[in-house]
Amino acid sequence: MPRLQGRLTAADLGLLINTADPYSVAVGEYYASRRGIPEANIARVVLPLKARLTAAEFADLQLQLQDKLGPQVQALALAWTMPYAVECNSITSALGLGFQPELCQNSCGVSKLSPYFSYLGARPHADLGMRPAMLLASRSVEAAQALIERGIESDQSLPAFTSANAYFVSTPDAARNVRAAQFPPATLLKPWGLEVRRESSSALPALQRTLFYMTGLTRVAGLDSVDWLPGALADHLTSYGGQLDNLGPGGQMSALDWLQAGATASYGTVSEPCNHLQKFPHPQLLLLFYLQGVTALEAYWHSVAWPAQGVFVGEPLAAPFAPKFAPR
């Protein structure tokens, strides 16, 4: 695996707050205080309270940001749940990579390769001219505050005396189980105190000390019984996991359900992507980059080659494997 250089910190993170959204104001101010986001990195904007922005509304957001974010800002935390999309693109990708309107003519088509996928540094705006983004999304202010606290608690928390577990769960859903071909082999990663486990949804054991949970289903049962560690990453390959305002077609589970259950970051697509593996987190890359000590935002963005339709949600700065003797 390539070695990543450094990681994002609060000094690198821009925080966007929608002043028209009481949730955004409350969560944004709480996050700024708890994570020590510099005031110069906070951009207060005005956005409509709806799931999807039009291209014109997104262009207005970009205009609002032009003079609000300095060159020190390398990545973005968006302190809201809606909007989560720009037409058929996710809002995190549109802000990070630019809006791709052509994809809306055929959402199952190929989208642009993210330059961040092969990037090894910790200053993407300086080096690539892009700012990867993550939504601080939850179903309530209280749930968002709990999410933020999990992220903070996770920092430099691993390895621990007891091993953590990474669960990669195969399912009988052939269309959504395609990612199983990318699951890592079952093994003990002893230097990191992490047990990698390959399981089947038909005979799933009790999930203890869970740091990773990756699978492919429309809905994942039993999330409330999972023993989550702070900083846990979890997602399910399905078409509409990124629709954060309600269930997707056919009752597909939202990525917010992972956060509600106790995970710290997740990912889902906002429009029909078909099951192109490049549009979803690569399990081995997500695992191995997170182990290098980077943040949840960085590990997730590094793992998705074509993220145009995927929304990244969670606490961006969570970093369980950050070096214990390095600056936080």
N, C-alpha and C positions, 0 to 999 in steps of 0.2 A: 504494500500500500504506500502511496506517496505520503510524505510527512507534511502536515499542515504547519504553517508558520504563524504562531501567535493565536489570539482569539479576540473577539469583540468584548469591550467593557462598556460600562455606563457612559464613559466619556466619548465613546464612538457612536452611541445610539441616539437617533432622533426620535422624539415622541410627538405624535400627531394627536391632537384633541379636537373633536368636533363640538364647538360651543353651542350648537343647536340641539345637542343630545345630552340629557342629564346623566345617563349612564357613562358616556364618554368623559364628561367633566369629572365625575366622581372617581372613576377608575383611573383616568389619566393623572389626576392630582395625587391620588394614592400611590400610583406607580412611581411618579417622579420623586415623591418623598421617600419611599421605601428603597428605591434603587439608586437614589442620588443622581438623577438625571440633571445635568446642568441646565439652568434656565435658558441659556443661549441655544440649547438643542431642542427646545419645545416650540412647536408650531401650532398655533390655534387657528383653526379653519372653520368654515361653515359649509356643511353638507346636508343634502336632503336625507331624511330618515326613511330609507327604503332599501330593499335588498340589492337592486342593481342600478348603477349609474348608467346614463346614456354616454355616448362618446363626447357630447358637448359638455355634459356635467363633469366628466373626468377632465376634460381640457381646462375647465374652470378651476378644478382642484389643483392642477399642475401650475396654473398661473398664480394661485394663492401661495404656493410653496416656493416660487422662484426666489423671493427675497427673504424667506424665513429660515432656510437651512444653509448653514455655512459649510465650508469645505471639510470641516472636522467631522461632519456627520457621515458615517459609513454605512449605516443600516437604519431601518425604521421599525418602530413599534407603533401600531395603529390602535388607539384606545377606543375601540368600538366593536360591535358585532355586525351591525349593518351601517353602510353597504359593504357587502363582501364580494361583489362582482362588478365588472364594467362590461355590460352586455354579456357575451359568452366567455370573457376572460375573468380570472380572479383579480381582485383589487390588489392583492399582494404582488402578483406577477406584473400587472399593468404598471404599478409604481416602480417595481424593480427592473423590469425589462422593456417597458413600453407597451402600449395597447396594440394588439394584433387583430385588427378588424376583419382581415381576410379569413381568419379561422371561423368566424361566425357563419360563413357560407357553407362550411363543411367541418363541423366540430370534431369529426372522427379523423380529420386529416392530420398531416404532420405539422407541428408548430416549430418555432425557432429553437435551436439548441441554445441553452443557457450558457453563457461564458463562465458562469460561476461553477458549473459542473466540473470543470477541470482546473479551477483556480485554487491555488495553494496558500494565498496570503490572507491577511486580516484587514486589508484596507481596500475593499472592492470599489468604493467610489473614487478613490485616488487612482487606482490601477486600471479599473474597467469602466469607470463612468456610470456605475449602477449602484443602487442601494437595495439589497434584499430586504424584504419586509415580512412582518408577522403580525397577525391580529391578536390583540388582547381580548379575545372574545369569550363570553360566558352568557348564561341565561339570566344572571342577576348581578348586581353590584357585589353582593356578598360572596357569590361564587367566584367572581373575578378576583376579589381580594384574597380568597383562599388559594386560588391558582397562583397568584403572585407570591404568597407566603411559601407555597410548595417550591417554587422556583428558587427563592432565596435559601430555603432550608437545604436544597439539593447541592448548593455550591460547595465544591471540595469535600463532599461527603463520602466519596468512594475512592478506592476500595475500602471495605469495612471488615470487621472480624468475621461476619457471616456473609457467604456468597450471595450476590444478587443473581437474578435469573433473567434470561432473554428467551421469550417464548415465540417460536415461529410455527404457526398453526395451519396445517393443511385442512381443506374442507372438500366435500363432495360437489361443490358448486364449480363445475368445470370452467365456466367463463371467467369467474373471479379468482380461481385458484391458480391462475397462470404464473403468478409470482412465486409459487412454491419452488419452481426450478431455480430461483435465485437465492433460496434460503441457505444459510451457512450450515455446515455439518455440525452435528451435536458434538460439543467438546467443552472442556473446562479451560477458560482463558485465565490461567492462574495468576499472572502478574496483576490483573485487574479484578480478580475475585468475582468473575462472571461465569456462570454456567449457561452455555448456549444449549437450548433444548428444542428439539423438533417434535411436535405433537400433532395429534389429529383431533378435529373438533368432535368426532364421534366418541372419543374416549379421553376427554380432557381431564387431567388431574387438577387438584386444587392448585391455584396459581399463587405462589408465595414469593415475597420479596421481588416483585415484578418491576423490571426496568425497561423492558421492551415487550410489546405484544403486537405482532403483525400477522394479519390473516386476510382472507378474501371471502366476504359474505355480504348480503344486503343488510342483515342485522346480526349483531353479535350478542348472544345471550350471556347472562351471568356476570355482567360487569361489576355489579355491586358486591360480588363475593371475591373479587380480585384484591389481593394484598399489594397495593401500589407503593413503590418507593418514590420519594420526592425526586423530580426530574425525569420521570418515566415518559417514554415516547411510545405512542400506540396509534395504529390506523388500520383501516380495512379497505381493500380494493373493491370499490363499487362505483357506479356511475355518478351518483349525486350526493356523496358524503359531504361535499362542500356547501350544500344548501343549508345555511345555518338558521333560517327563519322557521322552517317546518320540515316535515318528512319529505323526502324526495319521492318521485314516482314509484309506485309499488311499495310504499312504506319504507324506503331505504333510510337507514340510520344516519344521523348527522354526526360529523366529527365532534360536535359539542358534547355528545354522549360520552365520549372517552374522557373529556375534561371534567364533565359532571361526576363521573365515577371516581376520578382521582388521578388520571394521567396529567402530565404537565405540558405536553405539546402533541399536536396531531396534524393531519393533512386530509383533504378531500377535494374532489373536483366539483366545479360549479355548473358544468354543462357536459353533455354526453361525450366522453372522450374515446369510446370503445376501449378495449382492454390492451392498448399499447403499453408495454412495460415501461417505455421511456417517460410516460406521463405520471408515473407513480414512484414513490421512494424505492430505491434499490435497497433491499434488506441488508446485504453485506456492507455496502458503502455507508449506510446510515449507522450501522453498528460500529464499524471500524473507525469512522471519523469521530463519532461521539466519544469513543474510548481515548482518543488523542487529546481530550480536554477542552474541545471547543464548545460553544454554546448550542442550545437546542436549535436556534435559528440557523446557525451555520451548518450543523450536521444535516438538518432537513434540506436546506437549499443545495448543499453539495451532493445530495443523493438523487435529485430529480433532474433528468436531462432536458425534458420538455415541460416546464412548469406553467405554461400559459394559462391552463384551465384549473390549476391546483391552488387552493387557498391554504396558507400556512397559518395555524392557530396555536396559541399557547403563550407561555412566558418566555420571551426571546433569550434572556440572559442565563437561564438555567444551565449549569455546567458542573455536573457531579464529579467529573474526572479532571477538573482543572487542577494544576499542580498546587499542592498544599503550601508550598513555600514561595509561591510567586504572588505578585500583587493581585488582589481580587479585582 
